[in-house]
């Protein structure tokens, strides 16, 4: 098979070549911005977290079974209470490359007359960069510390792990510290690759941030 055929097999409908990407940290408003761009500019939004928690989770279970590991999720206390934020961040980052391939599988199956905007914290700069023709096809959104704290207080899904743990306060603190470390890693990678970083500090509402992102993507939104 020729290299051209390999490329066609990887991107059969040309979706990945036309995609726009929003990566970054948790609680920065990536999903909200993608939805606003979909409504305001007629693009198609792909929400990584939604798929990762559903179809991708089934694939994770299948992979554990194939490797001879237990099919059940690890004990919640072991994950959130007895693991340090640094260990949690390292495990999360190590899992992103395979999870990214699953997201690419989803995206390859999409066909749209307009660009597709893919958003999610697992869409890492170092993973996206090799498949885009310009760094301008991606932005990295990260929350400022104060904004992350506000989101954790006010967003129901940010304020609760959704797991039964012996020490909820410690588990939440570990989670937020992990999220900060993972976001910091995304920022370092984005700077290294010349990808724009947008820090969300709450001084602009979601519509204002969406305007900034739309302006960044304007050569592709208006094409």
ZAZA-393724 format. One record per residue (C-alpha): residue in one letter; x negated, y, z. Coordinates in steps of 0.2 Angstrom, whole numbers, plus 2048, in hexadecimal, padded with zeros to 3 digits. Each point is the difference from the previous one (the first is absolute). Layout:
<res=A, c1=X, c2=Y, c3=Z>
...
END
This chain:
<res=X, c1=800, c2=800, c3=800>
<res=X, c1=7F9, c2=811, c3=7FC>
<res=X, c1=7FD, c2=80E, c3=80C>
<res=X, c1=80E, c2=80A, c3=7F7>
<res=X, c1=80C, c2=7F1, c3=804>
<res=X, c1=7FB, c2=800, c3=812>
<res=X, c1=804, c2=812, c3=801>
<res=X, c1=811, c2=7FD, c3=7F8>
<res=X, c1=804, c2=7F2, c3=80C>
<res=X, c1=7FB, c2=80B, c3=80F>
<res=X, c1=80C, c2=80E, c3=7FA>
<res=X, c1=80C, c2=7F9, c3=7F4>
<res=X, c1=80C, c2=80F, c3=7FF>
<res=X, c1=7F3, c2=80D, c3=803>
<res=X, c1=807, c2=805, c3=810>
<res=X, c1=7F0, c2=801, c3=80A>
<res=X, c1=7F8, c2=80B, c3=7F3>
<res=X, c1=80E, c2=80D, c3=803>
<res=X, c1=802, c2=7FE, c3=812>
<res=X, c1=7FD, c2=80E, c3=80D>
<res=X, c1=7FB, c2=7FB, c3=811>
<res=X, c1=802, c2=807, c3=812>
<res=X, c1=7F6, c2=7F8, c3=80D>
<res=X, c1=7FA, c2=805, c3=811>
<res=X, c1=805, c2=7FE, c3=812>
<res=X, c1=80F, c2=7FB, c3=809>
<res=X, c1=80D, c2=80D, c3=805>
<res=X, c1=7FA, c2=80D, c3=7F3>
<res=X, c1=811, c2=800, c3=7F7>
<res=X, c1=7FA, c2=7F7, c3=7F0>
<res=X, c1=811, c2=7F7, c3=7FE>
<res=X, c1=80A, c2=810, c3=802>
<res=X, c1=7F5, c2=809, c3=7F3>
<res=X, c1=801, c2=7F2, c3=7F4>
<res=X, c1=813, c2=800, c3=801>
<res=X, c1=801, c2=813, c3=7FE>
<res=X, c1=7F5, c2=7FE, c3=7F0>
<res=X, c1=80B, c2=7F2, c3=7FA>
<res=X, c1=810, c2=80B, c3=802>
<res=X, c1=7F8, c2=810, c3=7FA>
<res=X, c1=7F5, c2=7FA, c3=7F1>
<res=X, c1=809, c2=7F0, c3=7FB>
<res=X, c1=7F2, c2=7F5, c3=804>
<res=X, c1=801, c2=7EE, c3=807>
<res=X, c1=7FA, c2=7FE, c3=812>
<res=X, c1=7F9, c2=7F0, c3=806>
<res=X, c1=7FF, c2=7FE, c3=813>
<res=X, c1=7F2, c2=7F5, c3=806>
<res=X, c1=805, c2=7FE, c3=812>
<res=X, c1=812, c2=7FA, c3=7FB>
<res=X, c1=7F8, c2=7F2, c3=7F5>
<res=X, c1=7F2, c2=7FC, c3=80C>
<res=X, c1=80C, c2=7FD, c3=80E>
<res=X, c1=80B, c2=7F4, c3=7F5>
<res=X, c1=7FA, c2=7F7, c3=7F1>
<res=X, c1=7EE, c2=803, c3=804>
<res=X, c1=803, c2=7F9, c3=812>
<res=X, c1=806, c2=7F0, c3=7F8>
<res=X, c1=7F0, c2=7FF, c3=7F6>
<res=X, c1=7F6, c2=803, c3=810>
<res=X, c1=809, c2=7F1, c3=808>
<res=X, c1=7FE, c2=7F5, c3=7F1>
<res=X, c1=7ED, c2=804, c3=7FF>
<res=X, c1=7FE, c2=7FC, c3=813>
<res=X, c1=809, c2=7EF, c3=7FD>
<res=X, c1=7F4, c2=7FD, c3=7F1>
<res=X, c1=7F1, c2=803, c3=80B>
<res=X, c1=806, c2=7F4, c3=80D>
<res=X, c1=804, c2=80E, c3=80C>
<res=X, c1=811, c2=802, c3=80A>
<res=X, c1=80E, c2=807, c3=7F6>
<res=X, c1=806, c2=80A, c3=80F>
<res=X, c1=7FA, c2=812, c3=804>
<res=X, c1=7F3, c2=802, c3=80D>
<res=X, c1=805, c2=803, c3=812>
<res=X, c1=805, c2=813, c3=801>
<res=X, c1=7F6, c2=803, c3=810>
<res=X, c1=7F1, c2=7F9, c3=7F7>
<res=X, c1=802, c2=80B, c3=7F2>
<res=X, c1=805, c2=811, c3=808>
<res=X, c1=7FB, c2=7FF, c3=812>
<res=X, c1=7F0, c2=7F5, c3=801>
<res=X, c1=7F8, c2=806, c3=7F0>
<res=X, c1=7F6, c2=810, c3=800>
<res=X, c1=805, c2=80E, c3=7F3>
<res=X, c1=7EF, c2=7FD, c3=7F8>
<res=X, c1=803, c2=7EE, c3=7FE>
<res=X, c1=812, c2=803, c3=7FA>
<res=X, c1=7FA, c2=80D, c3=7F3>
<res=X, c1=7F2, c2=7F4, c3=7F9>
<res=X, c1=80D, c2=7F2, c3=7FE>
<res=X, c1=80C, c2=80B, c3=7F7>
<res=X, c1=7F3, c2=807, c3=7F4>
<res=X, c1=7FA, c2=7EE, c3=7FD>
<res=X, c1=811, c2=7FB, c3=7FB>
<res=X, c1=804, c2=80F, c3=7F4>
<res=X, c1=7F7, c2=7F9, c3=7F0>
<res=X, c1=80B, c2=7F0, c3=7FF>
<res=X, c1=810, c2=80A, c3=805>
<res=X, c1=7FB, c2=80C, c3=7F2>
<res=X, c1=800, c2=7F2, c3=7F3>
<res=X, c1=812, c2=7FC, c3=805>
<res=X, c1=805, c2=812, c3=7FE>
<res=X, c1=7F8, c2=800, c3=7EF>
<res=X, c1=80B, c2=7F1, c3=7FC>
<res=X, c1=80F, c2=809, c3=804>
<res=X, c1=7FB, c2=80F, c3=7F6>
<res=X, c1=7FC, c2=7F6, c3=7F1>
<res=X, c1=812, c2=7FA, c3=7FF>
<res=X, c1=807, c2=812, c3=7FF>
<res=X, c1=804, c2=809, c3=7F0>
<res=X, c1=805, c2=812, c3=801>
<res=X, c1=801, c2=80E, c3=7F3>
<res=X, c1=7F8, c2=80B, c3=80D>
<res=X, c1=7F1, c2=7FE, c3=80B>
<res=X, c1=801, c2=7F5, c3=80F>
<res=X, c1=7FA, c2=808, c3=811>
<res=X, c1=7FA, c2=7F2, c3=80B>
<res=X, c1=7FE, c2=805, c3=812>
<res=X, c1=7FA, c2=7F8, c3=810>
<res=X, c1=7F1, c2=7FE, c3=80C>
<res=X, c1=7FA, c2=7F0, c3=7F8>
<res=X, c1=7FD, c2=809, c3=7F0>
<res=X, c1=7EE, c2=804, c3=804>
<res=X, c1=7F5, c2=80C, c3=7F6>
<res=X, c1=7F3, c2=7F3, c3=7FE>
<res=X, c1=80C, c2=7F4, c3=7F9>
<res=X, c1=80A, c2=80C, c3=7F5>
<res=X, c1=7F1, c2=809, c3=7F9>
<res=X, c1=7FA, c2=7F2, c3=7F4>
<res=X, c1=811, c2=7FF, c3=7F7>
<res=X, c1=803, c2=813, c3=7FD>
<res=X, c1=7F9, c2=80B, c3=7F2>
<res=X, c1=7FE, c2=80F, c3=80B>
<res=X, c1=7FF, c2=804, c3=813>
<res=X, c1=80F, c2=80C, c3=7FD>
<res=X, c1=80C, c2=7F1, c3=7FF>
<res=X, c1=7FE, c2=7FE, c3=813>
<res=X, c1=802, c2=80A, c3=810>
<res=X, c1=7FD, c2=7FB, c3=811>
<res=X, c1=80C, c2=806, c3=80D>
<res=X, c1=7FB, c2=800, c3=813>
<res=X, c1=808, c2=807, c3=80F>
<res=X, c1=7F7, c2=80D, c3=80B>
<res=X, c1=7FE, c2=7F9, c3=812>
<res=X, c1=80E, c2=80B, c3=807>
<res=X, c1=80C, c2=7FB, c3=7F2>
<res=X, c1=7FC, c2=7EE, c3=802>
<res=X, c1=804, c2=802, c3=813>
<res=X, c1=811, c2=809, c3=7FB>
<res=X, c1=804, c2=7F2, c3=7F4>
<res=X, c1=7FD, c2=7F3, c3=80D>
<res=X, c1=80C, c2=809, c3=80C>
<res=X, c1=80E, c2=804, c3=7F4>
<res=X, c1=800, c2=7F3, c3=7F3>
<res=X, c1=80A, c2=7F0, c3=807>
<res=X, c1=7F5, c2=7F4, c3=7F5>
<res=X, c1=7F0, c2=809, c3=806>
<res=X, c1=805, c2=800, c3=813>
<res=X, c1=803, c2=7ED, c3=801>
<res=X, c1=7F6, c2=7F1, c3=7FA>
<res=X, c1=80F, c2=7F5, c3=7FE>
<res=X, c1=7F8, c2=7F3, c3=80A>
<res=X, c1=801, c2=7F9, c3=812>
<res=X, c1=7F0, c2=804, c3=809>
<res=X, c1=7FA, c2=800, c3=812>
<res=X, c1=7F9, c2=811, c3=7FF>
<res=X, c1=80A, c2=80B, c3=7F4>
<res=X, c1=7F6, c2=810, c3=804>
<res=X, c1=7EF, c2=7F8, c3=7FD>
<res=X, c1=807, c2=7F8, c3=7F0>
<res=X, c1=806, c2=810, c3=7F9>
<res=X, c1=7F0, c2=809, c3=805>
<res=X, c1=7F6, c2=7F2, c3=7F7>
<res=X, c1=80B, c2=801, c3=7F1>
<res=X, c1=7FE, c2=813, c3=7FE>
<res=X, c1=7ED, c2=7FF, c3=803>
<res=X, c1=7FF, c2=7F3, c3=7F2>
<res=X, c1=80B, c2=80B, c3=7F4>
<res=X, c1=7F3, c2=80E, c3=803>
<res=X, c1=7F1, c2=7F5, c3=7FC>
<res=X, c1=808, c2=7F9, c3=7F1>
<res=X, c1=805, c2=812, c3=7FA>
<res=X, c1=7EF, c2=806, c3=803>
<res=X, c1=7F9, c2=7F2, c3=7F5>
<res=X, c1=80B, c2=805, c3=7F2>
<res=X, c1=7FA, c2=812, c3=801>
<res=X, c1=7EE, c2=7FB, c3=7FF>
<res=X, c1=803, c2=7F5, c3=7F1>
<res=X, c1=80A, c2=80E, c3=7F8>
<res=X, c1=7F2, c2=80C, c3=802>
<res=X, c1=7F4, c2=7F4, c3=7F9>
<res=X, c1=80A, c2=7FD, c3=7F1>
<res=X, c1=805, c2=812, c3=7FD>
<res=X, c1=813, c2=7FD, c3=804>
<res=X, c1=80A, c2=80E, c3=808>
<res=X, c1=804, c2=7FF, c3=812>
<res=X, c1=80F, c2=809, c3=807>
<res=X, c1=801, c2=802, c3=812>
<res=X, c1=812, c2=802, c3=807>
<res=X, c1=801, c2=80B, c3=80F>
<res=X, c1=812, c2=804, c3=801>
<res=X, c1=7FE, c2=812, c3=7FA>
<res=X, c1=80A, c2=7FB, c3=7F0>
<res=X, c1=80F, c2=7F6, c3=7FF>
<res=X, c1=802, c2=7F0, c3=7F5>
<res=X, c1=806, c2=80A, c3=7F1>
<res=X, c1=7F1, c2=80C, c3=802>
<res=X, c1=7F4, c2=7F1, c3=800>
<res=X, c1=809, c2=7F8, c3=7F1>
<res=X, c1=7FD, c2=810, c3=7F6>
<res=X, c1=7ED, c2=7FF, c3=804>
<res=X, c1=800, c2=7EE, c3=7FA>
<res=X, c1=80B, c2=804, c3=7F1>
<res=X, c1=7F4, c2=80E, c3=7FB>
<res=X, c1=7F1, c2=7F4, c3=802>
<res=X, c1=809, c2=7F3, c3=7F5>
<res=X, c1=807, c2=80D, c3=7F3>
<res=X, c1=7F5, c2=7FA, c3=7F1>
<res=X, c1=809, c2=7EF, c3=801>
<res=X, c1=811, c2=806, c3=807>
<res=X, c1=802, c2=80C, c3=7F2>
<res=X, c1=7F9, c2=7F5, c3=7F2>
END
